[in-house]
Amino acid sequence: MALQRFVPWLAALALTLPQLHAQELITDMSAGQPTGRYAFASSSPRSLPELLKGPGQGDPAQPVGHWFLPPGNDRGPAVILIHGSGGIYDAMLDYWPKQFNAAGIAVLAVDSFGPRGVKSTADDQSQVPFTADTADAFAALRLVASHPRVDPARVAVMGFSRGGITAWRTAVERIVASQKLPNGLRFAAHVPVYAGGCVGIFRLVVKPGVFSTRAPMLWVHGDADDYTPIGACREYADRIAKAGTPVEFVTLEGAQHKFDQDDTRRLNLRGAQKTLETCPLEFDIDSLMMFDRSTGQRLIGDAIQAVTRQSCSAQGAHVQGDAAARDKAAQAILAFFRKTLGSR
């Protein structure tokens, strides 16, 4: 991060506020907790059907949230950040909190992997179930909404890559209803950034009128991304829009996967697992069945594995930070939050 982008008041906070180390499990923030690091209660459901049984499915977990409050005493919006396969990274703890805090938005950057003993799932996504990320996002929503400086009706979720799946899945009505959130609590806006799940086994069948909560959604994606290709996400975002979700889509010309990281070297992730745009798999959340969307055929067991091997799975991708693309993305997201969250 360039020194000229450093925010002086954040440096002062770092010196004056206690940097807590999650020694105690934080189940609510009603005491008005300051900037710091907190553990909170969640779980690790192993599959989407298990997630749909309600909160607390699977093994208990204690993800860690890095909490950043903006200066002042006003009650305002918040955003929950969900990381991708590489785990929590520099921009989630520096660039994005500074951008959002300066706009009066509180930030909780969630580390789902570290407390589960995992550094990265890029080479093996089975290490942490994708549905655990979703459970963590809803647990984080409950936590953040309890803070006296947060308006519970103005909490957004923003996810990167694998976390982008969580960012759009948390808008799916059946998933939201299954989590039994109190007092009608739900995310007010969703921001998938270079999102995964636009093709393959994580892609859900979209049905007009029943798919989403209709909270506004902003997709941000680089058109040079070879990890989660933009075409599939643009097409899926269009389908979600036709089903009733207010959708915006921002294309970043020349930007690659993880364009928001500080490291501007082009890195080759030879072992990274990616899903090809040719993958025809879709999961029907109503029937809890997998289908081949190109034929409409229901698939089970070995048939799913055969299609995955033949048309869905590949290894190798690239990531590269891009300061100009990151700043352009930040401008678009801040404009979106001004409209949807009433931030300044």
C-alpha positions as CSV (number, residue, x, y, z in Angstrom):
1,M,0.0,0.0,0.0
2,A,1.5,3.3,-1.0
3,L,2.2,5.7,1.9
4,Q,0.1,8.5,0.3
5,R,-3.0,6.3,0.7
6,F,-2.4,5.9,4.4
7,V,-5.2,7.3,6.6
8,P,-3.7,9.1,9.6
9,W,-6.7,8.6,11.9
10,L,-6.4,4.8,11.4
11,A,-2.8,4.9,12.6
12,A,-4.0,6.7,15.7
13,L,-6.6,4.1,16.3
14,A,-3.9,1.4,16.1
15,L,-2.0,3.1,18.8
16,T,-4.8,4.0,21.2
17,L,-7.4,1.1,20.9
18,P,-6.8,-2.3,22.4
19,Q,-5.9,-5.0,19.8
20,L,-7.9,-7.9,21.2
21,H,-6.8,-11.4,20.4
22,A,-10.1,-13.3,20.5
23,Q,-9.4,-14.8,23.9
24,E,-13.1,-14.9,24.6
25,L,-16.0,-15.9,22.3
26,I,-18.0,-12.8,21.3
27,T,-21.6,-13.7,20.9
28,D,-22.8,-10.1,20.5
29,M,-21.4,-6.6,20.3
30,S,-24.1,-4.9,22.3
31,A,-21.4,-3.4,24.6
32,G,-20.2,-1.3,21.6
33,Q,-16.9,-3.1,21.1
34,P,-14.1,-1.0,19.6
35,T,-11.8,-1.8,16.7
36,G,-10.1,-5.1,17.4
37,R,-10.0,-8.8,16.7
38,Y,-12.9,-11.1,17.9
39,A,-13.9,-14.7,17.8
40,F,-17.6,-15.5,17.3
41,A,-19.7,-18.6,17.2
42,S,-20.5,-20.4,13.9
43,S,-20.6,-23.9,12.5
44,S,-19.3,-26.0,9.6
45,P,-22.3,-27.6,7.7
46,R,-20.9,-30.1,5.2
47,S,-23.4,-29.5,2.4
48,L,-26.1,-27.2,1.2
49,P,-28.9,-29.6,2.3
50,E,-27.3,-29.6,5.8
51,L,-27.1,-25.8,5.8
52,L,-30.8,-25.7,4.9
53,K,-31.6,-27.6,8.1
54,G,-30.9,-24.4,10.0
55,P,-28.1,-22.6,12.0
56,G,-25.7,-24.7,14.0
57,Q,-25.4,-27.7,11.7
58,G,-22.1,-29.5,11.5
59,D,-19.1,-29.1,13.8
60,P,-19.0,-25.9,15.9
61,A,-16.5,-23.3,14.8
62,Q,-15.1,-19.9,16.0
63,P,-14.2,-17.8,13.0
64,V,-12.3,-14.6,13.7
65,G,-13.6,-11.2,12.7
66,H,-11.3,-8.1,12.3
67,W,-13.5,-5.2,13.3
68,F,-12.9,-1.7,12.0
69,L,-15.1,1.1,13.2
70,P,-15.2,4.5,11.5
71,P,-14.5,7.6,13.6
72,G,-17.3,9.4,15.3
73,N,-20.4,8.2,17.3
74,D,-23.0,8.0,14.6
75,R,-25.1,4.9,13.9
76,G,-24.6,3.7,10.4
77,P,-24.0,0.9,7.9
78,A,-21.6,-1.9,7.9
79,V,-20.1,-4.4,5.5
80,I,-18.9,-8.0,6.1
81,L,-15.9,-9.1,4.0
82,I,-15.6,-12.8,3.1
83,H,-12.3,-14.1,1.7
84,G,-11.5,-16.5,-1.1
85,S,-9.5,-19.7,-1.4
86,G,-6.2,-18.0,-0.3
87,G,-7.6,-17.0,3.1
88,I,-7.6,-13.6,4.6
89,Y,-5.1,-11.2,2.9
90,D,-3.6,-7.7,3.0
91,A,-6.4,-5.7,1.2
92,M,-9.1,-7.1,3.6
93,L,-7.2,-5.7,6.6
94,D,-6.0,-2.5,5.1
95,Y,-7.2,-1.2,1.7
96,W,-10.9,-2.1,2.0
97,P,-11.4,-1.1,5.7
98,K,-9.8,2.3,5.0
99,Q,-12.0,2.9,1.9
100,F,-15.2,2.0,3.8
101,N,-14.4,3.6,7.1
102,A,-13.7,6.8,5.3
103,A,-17.3,6.6,4.0
104,G,-18.7,6.0,7.5
105,I,-19.1,2.2,7.0
106,A,-18.0,-0.2,9.7
107,V,-16.2,-3.3,8.5
108,L,-15.9,-6.9,9.8
109,A,-13.3,-8.9,7.8
110,V,-13.9,-12.5,8.5
111,D,-11.2,-15.2,8.7
112,S,-12.9,-18.5,8.2
113,F,-9.8,-20.6,7.5
114,G,-7.2,-19.8,10.2
115,P,-9.4,-20.8,13.2
116,R,-10.2,-24.1,11.3
117,G,-6.5,-24.8,11.0
118,V,-6.4,-24.1,7.2
119,K,-4.2,-21.6,5.4
120,S,-5.5,-22.0,1.8
121,T,-8.0,-24.2,-0.1
122,A,-6.7,-23.3,-3.6
123,D,-5.3,-26.7,-4.2
124,D,-8.0,-28.6,-2.3
125,Q,-11.4,-27.0,-1.7
126,S,-12.6,-29.9,0.4
127,Q,-10.6,-28.7,3.4
128,V,-13.4,-26.3,4.4
129,P,-16.9,-26.8,3.1
130,F,-18.2,-23.9,1.0
131,T,-21.3,-23.9,3.2
132,A,-19.2,-23.2,6.2
133,D,-18.4,-19.8,4.6
134,T,-22.1,-19.2,4.3
135,A,-22.7,-20.1,7.9
136,D,-19.9,-17.8,9.0
137,A,-21.5,-14.9,6.9
138,F,-24.8,-15.2,8.7
139,A,-23.2,-15.6,12.1
140,A,-21.2,-12.5,11.3
141,L,-24.4,-10.7,10.4
142,R,-26.0,-11.5,13.7
143,L,-22.8,-10.3,15.5
144,V,-22.5,-7.0,13.6
145,A,-26.2,-6.2,13.8
146,S,-26.0,-6.2,17.6
147,H,-23.4,-3.4,17.7
148,P,-25.0,-0.1,18.9
149,R,-23.2,1.9,16.2
150,V,-24.6,-0.3,13.4
151,D,-28.0,0.0,11.8
152,P,-29.1,-3.7,11.4
153,A,-31.1,-2.7,8.3
154,R,-27.9,-1.5,6.5
155,V,-25.5,-4.4,6.6
156,A,-24.0,-5.6,3.3
157,V,-21.8,-8.6,2.4
158,M,-18.9,-8.5,0.0
159,G,-17.0,-11.6,-1.0
160,F,-14.0,-12.3,-3.1
161,S,-13.6,-15.3,-5.4
162,R,-14.8,-18.3,-3.3
163,G,-16.2,-15.7,-0.9
164,G,-18.1,-14.3,-3.9
165,I,-20.2,-17.4,-3.9
166,T,-21.2,-16.6,-0.3
167,A,-21.9,-13.0,-1.4
168,W,-24.5,-14.0,-3.9
169,R,-25.8,-17.2,-2.1
170,T,-26.7,-15.2,1.0
171,A,-29.3,-13.5,-1.2
172,V,-31.1,-16.8,-2.0
173,E,-34.5,-16.7,-0.3
174,R,-34.5,-20.4,0.8
175,I,-31.0,-20.1,2.3
176,V,-31.9,-16.9,4.2
177,A,-35.1,-18.4,5.5
178,S,-33.3,-21.5,6.8
179,Q,-31.0,-19.4,9.0
180,K,-33.9,-18.2,11.2
181,L,-32.5,-14.7,11.6
182,P,-34.2,-12.6,14.3
183,N,-36.5,-9.7,13.6
184,G,-36.4,-10.0,9.8
185,L,-32.6,-9.5,9.7
186,R,-31.0,-10.0,6.3
187,F,-28.3,-8.5,4.2
188,A,-29.2,-5.2,2.7
189,A,-26.9,-5.5,-0.3
190,H,-24.5,-8.1,-1.9
191,V,-21.2,-7.5,-3.7
192,P,-19.6,-10.6,-5.4
193,V,-16.1,-9.6,-6.5
194,Y,-14.4,-11.8,-9.1
195,A,-16.9,-14.4,-7.8
196,G,-16.8,-18.1,-8.1
197,G,-19.8,-20.4,-8.4
198,C,-21.1,-19.0,-11.7
199,V,-20.7,-22.4,-13.3
200,G,-20.5,-25.9,-11.9
201,I,-21.8,-27.6,-8.8
202,F,-22.2,-24.3,-6.8
203,R,-24.4,-22.7,-9.5
204,L,-28.1,-22.8,-8.5
205,V,-31.0,-23.1,-10.7
206,V,-32.6,-19.6,-11.1
207,K,-36.4,-19.4,-11.0
208,P,-38.2,-16.1,-11.5
209,G,-39.9,-14.8,-8.5
210,V,-38.5,-17.3,-6.0
211,F,-34.7,-17.2,-6.3
212,S,-33.6,-14.2,-4.2
213,T,-34.5,-11.8,-1.4
214,R,-34.3,-9.0,-4.1
215,A,-31.7,-7.1,-2.2
216,P,-29.6,-5.1,-4.7
217,M,-26.4,-6.9,-6.0
218,L,-23.3,-5.4,-7.5
219,W,-20.9,-7.8,-9.4
220,V,-17.3,-6.6,-10.0
221,H,-15.1,-8.6,-12.3
222,G,-12.0,-8.3,-14.4
223,D,-12.2,-9.3,-18.1
224,A,-8.7,-10.9,-18.1
225,D,-9.6,-13.3,-15.2
226,D,-8.7,-16.9,-16.1
227,Y,-9.5,-18.3,-12.7
228,T,-13.2,-17.4,-12.6
229,P,-13.9,-16.2,-16.1
230,I,-16.1,-13.1,-16.5
231,G,-18.4,-14.5,-19.2
232,A,-20.1,-17.1,-17.0
233,C,-20.6,-14.6,-14.1
234,R,-22.0,-11.9,-16.5
235,E,-24.5,-14.5,-17.9
236,Y,-25.4,-15.7,-14.4
237,A,-25.9,-12.1,-13.1
238,D,-28.2,-11.5,-16.1
239,R,-30.3,-14.6,-15.1
240,I,-30.5,-13.4,-11.5
241,A,-31.6,-9.9,-12.8
242,K,-34.3,-11.5,-14.9
243,A,-35.5,-13.4,-11.9
244,G,-36.2,-10.2,-10.0
245,T,-32.9,-9.1,-8.3
246,P,-31.7,-5.5,-8.9
247,V,-28.3,-6.2,-10.4
248,E,-25.4,-4.0,-11.6
249,F,-22.3,-5.4,-13.2
250,V,-18.9,-3.6,-13.4
251,T,-16.3,-4.9,-15.8
252,L,-12.7,-3.9,-15.1
253,E,-10.7,-3.9,-18.4
254,G,-7.5,-5.9,-18.3
255,A,-7.9,-6.9,-14.6
256,Q,-7.0,-10.4,-13.5
257,H,-8.1,-12.5,-10.6
258,K,-7.4,-10.9,-7.2
259,F,-6.8,-7.5,-8.7
260,D,-7.3,-5.9,-5.3
261,Q,-4.2,-7.5,-3.6
262,D,-1.1,-5.4,-3.0
263,D,1.2,-7.7,-4.9
264,T,1.3,-6.6,-8.5
265,R,3.4,-9.5,-9.8
266,R,1.6,-11.9,-12.1
267,L,1.6,-15.2,-10.2
268,N,1.0,-18.6,-11.7
269,L,-1.1,-20.8,-9.4
270,R,-0.4,-24.2,-11.1
271,G,-2.2,-26.3,-8.6
272,A,-5.3,-24.1,-8.2
273,Q,-8.6,-25.9,-8.9
274,K,-10.9,-24.0,-11.2
275,T,-14.2,-24.7,-12.9
276,L,-14.5,-24.4,-16.7
277,E,-17.1,-22.3,-18.4
278,T,-18.2,-25.5,-20.2
279,C,-19.4,-27.1,-17.0
280,P,-23.2,-27.7,-17.4
281,L,-23.9,-28.6,-13.7
282,E,-26.6,-26.8,-11.8
283,F,-28.1,-27.5,-8.4
284,D,-31.9,-27.1,-7.8
285,I,-32.2,-25.8,-4.3
286,D,-35.9,-26.7,-4.3
287,S,-35.6,-30.4,-5.2
288,L,-32.0,-30.7,-3.8
289,M,-31.1,-32.4,-7.1
290,M,-28.2,-31.9,-9.6
291,F,-29.0,-31.3,-13.3
292,D,-27.2,-31.0,-16.5
293,R,-28.5,-27.7,-17.7
294,S,-27.6,-28.4,-21.3
295,T,-29.9,-31.5,-21.4
296,G,-32.2,-31.0,-18.4
297,Q,-31.2,-34.5,-17.2
298,R,-31.1,-35.2,-13.5
299,L,-27.7,-36.5,-12.4
300,I,-26.7,-38.6,-9.4
301,G,-23.6,-40.2,-8.0
302,D,-21.1,-41.4,-10.6
303,A,-22.8,-39.4,-13.4
304,I,-22.0,-36.1,-11.5
305,Q,-18.4,-37.2,-11.2
306,A,-18.2,-38.2,-14.8
307,V,-19.5,-34.8,-16.0
308,T,-17.2,-33.0,-13.6
309,R,-14.1,-34.9,-14.9
310,Q,-15.1,-34.4,-18.5
311,S,-16.4,-30.8,-18.7
312,C,-15.8,-29.0,-15.4
313,S,-12.5,-29.5,-13.8
314,A,-9.0,-28.0,-14.6
315,Q,-5.9,-26.8,-12.8
316,G,-3.9,-23.6,-13.1
317,A,-4.7,-19.9,-13.1
318,H,-3.2,-16.5,-12.5
319,V,-3.6,-13.7,-10.0
320,Q,-2.2,-10.2,-10.1
321,G,-2.8,-7.1,-8.2
322,D,-3.7,-3.9,-10.1
323,A,-3.9,-0.6,-8.2
324,A,-5.8,1.2,-10.9
325,A,-8.4,-1.6,-11.2
326,R,-8.7,-1.8,-7.4
327,D,-9.4,2.0,-7.2
328,K,-11.9,1.8,-10.0
329,A,-13.7,-1.1,-8.2
330,A,-13.7,0.9,-4.9
331,Q,-15.3,3.9,-6.6
332,A,-18.0,1.7,-8.0
333,I,-18.7,-0.1,-4.8
334,L,-18.7,3.1,-2.7
335,A,-21.2,4.6,-5.2
336,F,-23.3,1.4,-4.9
337,F,-23.2,1.6,-1.1
338,R,-24.3,5.3,-1.1
339,K,-27.4,4.2,-3.0
340,T,-28.2,1.0,-1.1
341,L,-26.9,1.7,2.4
342,G,-27.1,5.4,2.6
343,S,-23.4,5.8,3.3
344,R,-21.7,9.1,2.7
